[in-house]
């Protein structure tokens, strides 16, 4: 008897149709995200869209054609991979867009914190415990912030007041027991712990009062993408929100020339002795200018170098811990064996973070300790170099498969710890222009290496002599000349000189009577 033939199963195209619809949906979403990112110029955007349309047409034709089982399987695998690539690209581009729009938000706020402190062995643990007690107040630079805190305290207790003009005098009286508690701006607590002997570890915080002020953004000079510009990186010396007014512990000036594809980096010592615009241009440590605002730090740097700074980026040290942990650690060279306070600035020995000299693989807390440490170095220059090495190590780590996969996580972290006055449109225009004319960027640095250390009074703590760095005029002139050369490159036909006066045709750095130079102390 003749065997019956089994009916041939009809191959369905439903899975291919579903895949095609998913591809179309993801493609539309991906193109929308790229347009919204606004970093791709018209040429690149058209090329990407054209490539995606060609691939869509190809998969449509393949779906209609009668293909063998193995070819169909390969087609589906490739199609799924393409969809996955677009989804990943959409995630990266969307995260980058949200990050940039957050940190360049035109609405900026300033956060001020002031705390009520008492001695560590005092039995009081709440504001109510200080009813009828004496509170020391600073009525000089922080008068407005002090009055803000007093308005809160007045609603809860009655107390006596003793007013001080300077924080250092108030701290000394506090340690002698003349005041039961003191109100002190949080930005000054660490500085006083460094400056006044016996204050570190002597106190406890009863309560902290926080004030937020909405700022009117300053007008910025949006030169990007085709003109040279200067960017100032300011790193706060404490953890937390970058809108806080804290010391500017890391100070790096970057001169960016998009025409020559060149960046010059200048690390400025935190102890540089400069005019403080918030103190009528009295001389102060550069790091202290951050206590008043990032605009004060920028104005001080502009006075120092004699040219305008177009943009700033302000970051909190908290970001270093988060970023290094997110990329799962970095490899960096530790120049000396040392121990440093932990992220919370604990003075307990068990809380110290210790690193040995040599190449080390470290995580966030150790990276922060390395970036902060300076006691073991001969001068501030080593610390500046270490900070640059940490930045390079992070970039290098992000170029690895592990680091690259964590880029969206890093981008999601950044808005919590970074603010800038660089407009979103300026950033996207700059990137778009660079993609249209891709070239290798070169980097160099100018060292402010010839300054001298001196014990001098500072405008922020006038009654205490502190170690400051008086910069060299010749070093600062090099920075000024690099800035001028970046803006006005000398053509060979325009080159002029006078053998009797070699500086005749050289644009001189503006003189500033508020500045002092190391050459004056030789």
N, C-alpha and C positions, 0 to 999 in steps of 0.2 A: 504493500500500500504506500502510495506516494505521500511523503511527509509534507505537512502544511507549512507554507512560508510564514514566518512571524512578520506582522506588519511593521514597516519601518517607522521609527519614532520621528515625529515632525519636530525639527529643531526650532525652538522659540527664540524670538529676538527681544523678549521682554527685559531680560537682565541688561542687554546692551542699550536698550532704550532708556532704562532707569539710569545707567551710568552716564549716558549722554546728557540727560536732563540735569544730573548732579554736576557734570562738568560745566554746562552752560551757567548754572546758578553760581557756582564757585568762581567761574571766570568773571562774571559780572561784578560780584562782590570784590574780587581782587583788583579789577580795573578801577572800581570806585575808590577803594582804599588808596591806590597809587595816586589817583588824581587828588584826593583829599590831602595826601602827604605833601604834595606840591614840591617835591624835590627833583623829580625827573623832568628834564626839559622836553620840549615838544618832539624832538627827533627820537629820543629814547622811548618816550611814551608811545609814539606811533609804531616803532619797531616791535615793542612788546605786544601791543594790541594786534598788530598784523601777524606776529608769530602765533599768538593764541588762536586767532581766527583760522589760520592755516591748519593748525592742529585739530581744531574743531571740525573743519571741513573734511580733513583726512579721516577722523574717526567716524564721521557721518557716512562717508562713502564705504568704509570698511564694514559698517553695520549693515548696509544694504546688500553688499556683496555676499555671495555664498563662499564661506571660508571653511577650511578644515577645522577639526576640533582643536588641534594643537595651535594653529595660527590664531584662532579665536581666543584661546586661553592667553597667549602672549599679548594679544591686543588688549584684553581686559586688564592684565597686570600692568602694562604700560600706562593705560588710561587711569588706573587707580593711583599709580605713582605720580602722574601729572597732577591729579586732583590733590594729592597729599602735598606736593610741592607748592601749589597755589595756596592751600590752606595755611601752611607754615609761613609762606611769604606774607600772606594777609595778616597773620598774627604778629609777625615782626614789624611790619609797616604800621599796623594799627597801634601797637604798643609804643612805637617811636613817635607817632603823631600825638598821642595822648600825653606822653612824657614832655615833649617840646612845648605843647600848648599849655601844660600846667606850669612849668618852670618859667615860661615867658609871659605868664598871665599879667596883664597890665595892672590889675588890682593887687597892690603889694601891702603887706601889713608889717608893723613893727611890734615885737613882743618884748615888754619890759617886765622883769621879775624883781621883787624886793621881799626879803625875808626877815622875820623876827627871830633873833638868835638869843640864846642864853648860854651860860657856862655849862659844860657837859655834866658837872656834878650837881647842878641846880635841880631841886625836886619838881619844879614846874614843868608841865608837859603840854599845857594848852594855854590859849590866850587868857582864859578866865582865871588861871592861876596867878596872873600878874595884875589883878585888880588891886589898885592902891600902890603899885610898885612904880619904879622910875625907869623910863625908857629913853635911851640915848638916840638922838636923831641927827642926820646929816642935812644941813639946810643950805649947802653950797650948790654944787652941780646937780644934786638930785632932789632939789626942793620940791619940784612938781610931783615926782614919783613918791616921795615921802608923804606928801599931803594926800595923795591917792590912798596909800596904805592906812594912814591915820583915819581917813574917812570910814574905812571898814572897821578899824579897831574901836573907834568912838562909839559904835553901835553896840559894843559888847562889854566894855569895861571903862572904869575911870582910872586915870594914871597920871603920874607926874612926868614932865618932859625936861630933858637937858639937851640943849642944842649945840652942835659942833659945825664948824666950817669944813674941817678936813677929816677924812675917814681915819687916817693913821692916829690922830690924837684921840678920836672916839674909841678906837680899838684898844689903845693903851689904857685908857680909863676903864674900859670894860674888863680887861684882864686884871686890873687892880681892884675890881669889885665896886667901883663907884656907881655903876648902873646895873640894874637887875636884868635888863635886856637891851638890845640895840636893834634898830632897823637898818638894814644895809642892802644896797643894790646887789643882786646876785652876780652881776658882772664884775663886781669888785672883790667878792669873797676870796676867790683864788689868788688874786693879785695881792690882797692883804696877807694871805697865808704865806706867800712868798716873801713879802717885804717886812712884816712885823714879827719879830722873834716871839715864839710862844703861842701865836694865834692858831697855827695849824693844829687841828685835833683837840682844841680847847673848848669847842662850842658844840651845841646841837641846835637844830632848826625846829622852832615851835610851829610856825606856819609861814607859807609863801603866798604872796599876793601877785596876781598876774594881770597886766594891763595890755590890751591890744589896741593899736592905733592904726587906722587906715591911712596910707601915705599916698600923696599925689605923685605919680611916677615922673621922674625928671625926663626932660626931652633928651633923646639920644641921637647921636649923629649916625644915621643908618647908611654907612658907606658901602656896605657889601652889595654886590660880590666882587667888583673889579678894582677897588681902591684899597691901598694899604690901611690897616687899622691896628689899634692897640687894645689888648684885653688884659684885665687885671684879675688874677685868681687870688681870692682871700679865703683862708681856711680858719674857721673859728676854733678856739683852743679848748672848747668843752663839747659835751654831747648835747644833742637836742635839735630843736627847730632852728633852721638857718635865719629865721626872722628875728631871733634874739640879738641883742646888742652885746656882743662879747669880744674879747681881745682877738685881734687878727694875728694868728700865730704863724700861718704860712702865707707868704707874700711872693707871688710870682708874676712878673710882667712879661707878656708875650707880644712881640712885634710881628705881625703877620702881613706878608707881601704876596697877595694872590697872583700878581703879574709874574714875579720871579719864582713863585712856588717855594717860598722860604719863610721859616719861622726862627726868630731869635728869642731865646728865653733868658730872663734876668731874674735870679733869685735874690730877693732883698732881705737882708737880715731883719728879724723881728725887732731887734733892739736898735735899729737905725735911728739916729738922733735927727728928727725932722720937725718942722713947724706943725703944730696942731691947730687947724682952722677953727675947731670948736673952743679953743682956749686963746683966742686972739693971736694966733700964730706963735705962741710961746713954744719953746722946744720941748719935745716929748719923745718917748719911744714910739716907733711906728705901730707896734702892737697895741698900744693904748688907744690909738685913734678909733679902733673898732668898737670901743665902749660907747662911742657917741653915734656912729652909724657907718655903713659902708661908704656913703657919700663923703664922709669926713676922711676916711682912709684914702679914697680916690683923690680928693682934693690935696691931701698931704703929699701923695706920690706925684701929682702934677706939679706941685711947687718944687719938689726935689729935682725932677727931670727936666722941667721947663717946656713940656708939651702936653697937649690934651690926651686923655685916655678915653677911648670911645665906649668901651663896654666893660662890665665886670661880671664875674661869676663868683658867688659866695657859697661856700660849702661848709657843712658841719663835719667834724671828725667822726661822728656817728656813721657817716656814709662809708668811711674806710673800713670799719668793722663789717658792716653789712655786705659791701661789695666783695671784699676778700673772702668772706665766708660763702657767699653765693657762688663764686667761681671755684669754690672748693680749694682755697689756699693758693699761695704764690711762692715762688723761689726768689730769694733776694740775698744779697751779700750784707752781712752784719759786720761793720768795720771794727768794733771792739766788743769785748765781753762786758755786759752791763746788766743792772736791774733798774726797773722803772715802775712807777705807780700804775695801777690797773686803770681801766676805763673810767671808773667812778672816783679816781683820784684818792683812793684809800691810802692812809699813811701807815697801815698795819703791815708788818714785814711779811706775814703769810699771804697777803694779797698782792705782793710785788710780782711782776713778770720779768723773768731773767732770760737773757739770750746769750749764747756763746758766739765768739768771733768766727767768721767764716760763712760759707754759703749755706743758707738754711731754708727749709720749707716751712712756712708759717701760716697761721690763720689770723682772722680779724683782730682779736685782742692783742696778739703779739705784734701785728703790723702797726697798730695804733701806738703801742709802746715804743716801737722803733722810730716811728715818725715824730713822736714827741721828744724823745730823749736828746739831751744836749750836754748833760753834766760831765760826761766822760770825754768830750771832744775839746780840742785845743781852741776852737773857735766855732762860730755859727756856720761857717762855710761847709764844714763836714755834714752838719745836719741838713743844710739845704740840698746837698748832693744826694744824701740818703732819701730825702723826700722825693726827689726826681727819679731815683732808682726804683722806688716803690710804685710810682705811676707807670714807669716803663714795664715793670714786672706784671702789673695788672693787665696792661695792653697785650703783653706777650702771652699771658695766660688765656686771655679771651680769644686769641687766635688758634688755640688748641681745640680739638673736638669737644672736650668737656666745657671749656669756657664759651665756645660759640653757642652751644646748646642752652647756655644760661643767660644769653644776651637779653631776652625778654624779661627775665627776672631782675636783671641788673637795671634795665630801663624802668621797671615798675618801682624800684627802690629810690631812684634818683630824685623824683619830685618831693620826697619827704625831707631831703637833706640838701637841696640845692635851689638857689634862686639866681636869676640873671636879669639884666635890663636889656639884653639883646632881643630885638623883636623876632617873633616867629618867622615873619616874612623875610627878614634879613638872613636868618639861618638857612631857610629853604632855598632862597635865591643863590646863596653862596654854594651850597651843595650842588644845585642844578648847574651852575656855571662850571664848577669843577668837573662834573660828569660830561660836560660838553667839550671840555678841553683837558682830558686826563693827562697828568704829568707827575713825575716823581718829585716829592717834596723833600727839601733839605732842611736840616736843623743845625743851629749852633747856639752858643751861649756866651754871654758877657759876664764875667765874674766881678763882683764888687769886693775885691780881695785885699785892697790896700788901706782899709780903714784902721782905726785904732780904738781900743777899749779905754773908756774913762769912767770914773765915778762922777756923775753929774746929777743935779736936781731935774725933775721932770714936771711938766705942767699938771699932770694928773695926780701926782703925789709930791707936791712941792716941798714938803718938810722932810723928805727922805732922799739921800743920795743913792742913786742906783747905777748899776753897770750898764752903760750905753755904748753903741758903736757909732763913732764919728766917721762918716764915709769920706773917701778920697775924692777930691774934685776931678782928678784925672780919670778915675773910674766912671763917674757919672757923666762926664763929657763924652766918653766913648758911647754910652747909651744914647745921648742926645744926637751925636753925629750919625749913629746908625738909623735913628728915626728920620733925620733929615735926608739921608741918602736914600731911604726907602720911599720917601715922598717926592724927592727931587733928584732922581738919578742923573749924574753928570755925564753928558755925552762927550765923546772925544773932541768934537769940534768946539764945544763950549769950555773946554778945560783951560783955565787961566791961573797963573801964579806970578808972584813978584818975589824975586830973589832977595830984595831988601826987606820984605815983610811977607813971610810965608803964610801968615794968617789973614792977609788982606782980603782974599776972596772966599774965606771960609766963614760960614754963618755961625756966629758965636752964640753959645748958650746964654739965655737971658740971666743977668745977675739978680740975685735975690738976697737982700740984706738980712733976711730971717734965717738963712742957712749958715752953718759953720762947717769947716772942712778940716780933715786930718792934717793937711799941709800947714795949717795955722798953728799946729801944736808941735811941729818938728823943730 
